Amino acid sequence: MKNCDSNLINKHTLMLESVFTGEYKSKIITTHGIFFSKITVPQLMSKACIQYASTIEGRMQATKKLMNYLVKTPVLIDPNEFGAFPTKSYKSVECVWIFNHQFEVDSTGKGQSQVTFRNGMTFPVNVSKIVLLKQQQRLNNAIYTYRLIHRNLDHT
């Protein structure tokens, strides 16, 4: 097991999930491997947002206003580079955060899916394929909208 902290929450992060193994509270899945942290997933997300001069609540509020998303709001951690979407309420220990990397989803049962990233890493997720694809689309729309707004601001 590799131990780490919120410095690994970056454009190479694929997914965050809670774990309850000894002293570790979260698993950070990246394009470079799987790491474990002693701090919770919400704490990791909060620290990652702080590194980019905001709070998770601030990022969520901005996305809610920009996109009119009321629940399970995606978070643009570094709005120019990367963000993530929650599979459930972000306060739930069952919430998995999936970052803006391409993936495929297979339904494995009622409310159960398997996510496969481009690098071949596969993970089970306790949410339906429909929810995952909707959340992915919401994150991608938020990223696109942010970039479009800022591109227009740069040209004025």
C-alpha positions in Angstrom: 0.0 0.0 0.0 1.2 3.4 -0.9 0.4 6.3 1.5 -0.3 9.8 0.2 -2.3 12.9 0.6 -4.2 15.5 -1.3 -1.2 16.3 -3.6 -2.2 13.4 -5.7 -5.6 15.0 -6.5 -4.7 16.4 -9.9 -5.4 15.9 -13.6 -4.0 12.3 -13.3 -6.7 11.3 -10.7 -9.3 8.9 -12.0 -11.4 8.2 -8.9 -11.6 8.6 -5.1 -13.5 6.3 -2.8 -13.8 5.7 0.9 -12.1 2.6 2.4 -12.2 1.3 5.9 -8.9 -0.7 6.2 -6.9 -0.1 9.3 -5.7 3.4 9.5 -6.6 4.3 5.9 -9.8 6.2 5.1 -9.6 6.7 1.3 -8.3 5.2 -1.9 -7.0 7.5 -4.6 -6.9 5.8 -8.0 -4.7 7.6 -10.5 -3.2 6.9 -13.9 0.0 6.2 -12.0 -1.4 3.6 -9.6 -3.6 3.2 -6.5 -2.7 5.1 -3.3 -4.2 5.2 0.2 -4.7 8.2 2.5 -5.4 8.5 6.2 -7.8 11.4 5.6 -11.4 11.1 4.3 -12.6 11.6 0.7 -14.4 14.8 1.6 -11.2 16.1 3.3 -9.1 15.2 0.2 -11.6 17.0 -2.1 -11.6 20.1 0.2 -7.8 20.2 0.4 -7.6 19.8 -3.4 -9.9 22.8 -3.9 -8.0 24.9 -1.4 -4.8 24.2 -3.5 -6.6 26.0 -6.4 -7.8 29.0 -4.2 -11.3 27.9 -3.3 -13.3 25.6 -1.1 -15.4 22.6 -2.2 -18.5 24.5 -1.1 -17.4 27.5 -3.2 -16.7 25.4 -6.3 -20.1 23.6 -5.9 -21.9 26.9 -5.4 -20.3 28.4 -8.6 -21.3 25.3 -10.6 -24.8 25.3 -9.2 -25.3 28.9 -10.3 -23.5 28.5 -13.6 -25.3 25.3 -14.6 -28.4 25.2 -12.4 -27.5 21.8 -11.0 -29.1 21.4 -7.6 -28.0 17.9 -6.4 -24.9 15.8 -6.9 -23.1 18.9 -8.2 -19.8 18.3 -10.1 -16.8 20.2 -8.8 -14.3 22.0 -11.1 -11.2 21.7 -8.8 -9.0 23.5 -11.3 -11.5 24.9 -13.7 -9.0 25.0 -16.5 -7.7 21.5 -16.1 -9.9 19.0 -14.1 -12.9 18.3 -12.0 -14.9 15.4 -10.6 -18.5 14.3 -10.1 -20.0 12.6 -7.1 -22.0 9.4 -7.5 -24.1 10.2 -4.4 -24.4 13.0 -2.0 -20.8 14.2 -1.4 -21.3 13.9 2.3 -22.1 10.2 2.1 -19.3 7.7 2.8 -20.7 5.7 -0.2 -19.9 8.6 -2.5 -17.3 7.9 -5.1 -15.8 10.9 -7.0 -15.0 10.2 -10.7 -12.8 12.6 -12.5 -13.0 13.9 -16.1 -11.2 11.0 -17.8 -12.9 8.9 -20.5 -14.4 5.7 -19.2 -16.9 3.0 -20.2 -19.7 1.8 -18.0 -21.3 -1.6 -17.8 -24.3 -2.4 -15.8 -23.7 -5.3 -13.4 -27.0 -5.4 -11.6 -29.7 -3.1 -10.2 -27.9 0.1 -9.0 -24.5 -1.5 -9.7 -22.0 -0.7 -12.4 -18.5 -1.3 -13.5 -16.3 1.6 -14.7 -13.4 0.9 -17.0 -11.0 3.7 -17.7 -8.9 4.0 -20.9 -5.8 2.5 -19.2 -7.8 -0.7 -18.5 -8.4 -0.2 -14.8 -11.8 -1.4 -13.8 -13.8 -0.7 -10.6 -17.2 -1.5 -9.3 -19.4 1.4 -8.3 -22.7 1.2 -6.4 -24.8 3.4 -8.7 -26.6 2.7 -12.0 -25.1 3.2 -15.4 -27.7 5.9 -16.2 -26.6 7.9 -13.1 -22.9 7.6 -14.0 -23.4 8.7 -17.6 -25.7 11.6 -16.5 -23.1 12.8 -14.0 -20.3 12.5 -16.5 -22.3 14.6 -19.0 -23.0 17.2 -16.3 -19.3 17.5 -15.4 -18.3 17.7 -19.1 -21.0 20.4 -19.7 -19.7 22.4 -16.7 -16.1 22.2 -17.9 -17.1 23.2 -21.5 -19.3 26.1 -20.2 -16.5 27.4 -18.0 -14.0 27.3 -20.8 -16.5 29.0 -23.2 -17.2 31.8 -20.8 -13.5 32.4 -20.1 -12.6 32.2 -23.8 -15.2 34.9 -24.5 -13.9 37.0 -21.6 -10.3 36.8 -22.9 -11.5 38.2 -26.3 -13.2 41.2 -24.9 
